[in-house]
Amino acid sequence: MRRGRGLRLYLAGPEVFLPDAAAIGEAKKAICSSVGFVGVFPLDDPAEVEPDAAGIYARCIAMMRGCDAVVANLTPFRGIGADVGTAFELGFMAASGKPLFGYSNVPGTVLARTGAAARAGSIAIPAGAAIEDFGHFDNLMLAEALATDGGVRLPPAPVADPDRELSVFRACIESAARRLGGGVVTKS
């Protein structure tokens, strides 16, 4: 793996589904650049992607293979846990032996979110089913994979717009810069 300036980070996350995805991607890439990294957003070079599922999958796999590490947005999406596509990308990068960095814009544990959703009636838990209680932000497989590279960054309190908030992302990038030698971390 390359180290230091120019390190390529795959920016995984569900923001690709938002109407302002391109703007969010550009903002994330600018934060990466501020510490000497090159951010690679899944929607980069859309003309090169076949507009079908197989083409999108192939492009994302190629992009991940061309990156040195991943920064995964694991903010709950469409439910109580991380986006399943982002979880796949994190697993792919873990299996590729690349450094993993993650963050969520929602504080708390998966146990607390699961309980609250069940009480609200927004999810059904099969009778007698276990709910993991390891104090993690999400499923233990995600949390433990990230633990090898410094864990996951969480906000100290709820944020106003968890789908677009970038302060926790910035803290994650600064942590990656310290760990991987991405450059000088500056406050902006």
N, C-alpha and C positions, 0 to 999 in steps of 0.2 A: 504494500500500500504506500502511495505517496504520502508525504507528511508536509505540513506547513502550508504556505501560500499556494493558492491554486487548487487546493483539495476540492474535489467535486462532491457535493452533498445532494442526495436525492431527497426531495421535499415531499414526502408522502402525506396525504390527508384528504379528508372529505371536502375541502374547499373547492375541489374541481367541479362539484355539483352546484355551487352557488352562482347566481347570475353575474356577480362581479369577480369571478374566479381569476380572470387574467390580471386584474388590478391587484388582487391579493397575492398572486404569484410574483408579480413584479416587486411588490413591497417586501416580500420575503427574500427575494433574490438580492435586493438592495441591502438588507440587513446582513445577509451572508457576505456580500462584497465588502461591507464596512470592516470586517475582520479578516479579509483576505481569502475567503472561500468563494467558490463558484456554486451558486444554487441552481439546481436542475429541477424545474417544475414539470409535473406530468403533462401539462398542456403546451409545453414548449414545442415549437415547430409543428403546428397542427396540420399543415399541408402535407407533411410526410406520413400522416396516420391514415390508414384506411378507415373509413367511417363505419366500420362494423366492429363487433365485439372482438373477433380474432385479431383484427388489425390493431386495435387499441391495446389489447393484451400483449401482443408481440412488441409493440413500441415501448410500453412500460418496462417489459423485461429487458429489452436492449438498453434502455436508459439506466436501469438499476445496475446492469453489468458494467456500464461505463462510469459508474460513480464509485467513490472511495468509502462512503459512509451514508447512513440514512438519518434523517430527522423526521420523526413521525408525529403527526398531530393525532393524538388519541382521545381528543375531546369526544364525549358521547355524541353519537350521530344516529338519528332515526331510532332512538331507543335509549337504554341505560348504559350501553357500552360503546367501545370504539367501532368505527366503520370497519366492516369485515374485509374490504379491499385493502385498507391501510394495514390491518392486522396481517393479511397475506404478505404484503410488501415488506413489513418488518420481519416476518418469518423467512422470506426469501433472502433478505440481506443477512440475517443471522446465519442461515445455512450456507451462505457464501463467505462467511468468516469476516464480514465487514463490521466496523464499529456501529453501534446502535445508540441513537439519542431520541428521546421522546418527551412529549409534554401533553398536558391536558389543560384546557381552560376552565375545567370544572373541578373544584376541590372535593375532597371526600373519598369515600370508599365505594366499591361496587356493592358491598353488602348493604350500606345505607341507602344507595340509590335503588337497589332491588327491593328492599323492604318498603320504601316510600312508594315505588311504582305499584307494588302488589296491594298496598293499603288503598291506593287511589283507584285501583281496578284497571290500571292501564296495561298490566301484564298478568298472566296467569302462571302460577307455579304449580306443577303437578304435585298431587298429594304425596307427602313423604320425601320429596326431592330435596337434596342437600343444596345449601347455598354456601359457597366457599367463604370462609372467614379468616383470611390471612392478613387483613388490614391493607390490602392493595387497592390501588386506584381502579383496577380492572382485573380481568382474568389473570390468574397466577402465571400462565405461560407468557403473557406479555410483560408483566411486571418482573418476572425472574430473568427473562431474556435481556431486559434493559438494565437490570441490576449489575451485570458484568461490566457495563460501560458508564456507570454513575447514576443509574436510576432514572426516574421520570421527574420532570419539573411540573409543579402544580402551583396555582395562584394561592396566596394566603387567604383569600376571601373570594366570594363569587364576583365575576366580572360582568359588566353590563351587556356585552355582546360576545358570547363565547364563540360564535362562528367566525368572528373577524378580529378579535383581540390579538395583538402581536407582542405584548410585553413579555408573556411567558415564553413565546417562541424566541424572542431576543435573548432572554436569560439562558435558554437551551443552547442557542448558537454560541453565546459567550462561554458557556461551559465546554462546548465542543472545541472552541478555539484554545482554551487553556489545556485541554487534554491532548489535542492533536497538533498544537502549534500552528494554528491558523493565522496568527498575526497578532497585532496589538489590539487588545480589547479597549475600546473607547466608549465613553458615555456620550449619548447624543440627546 
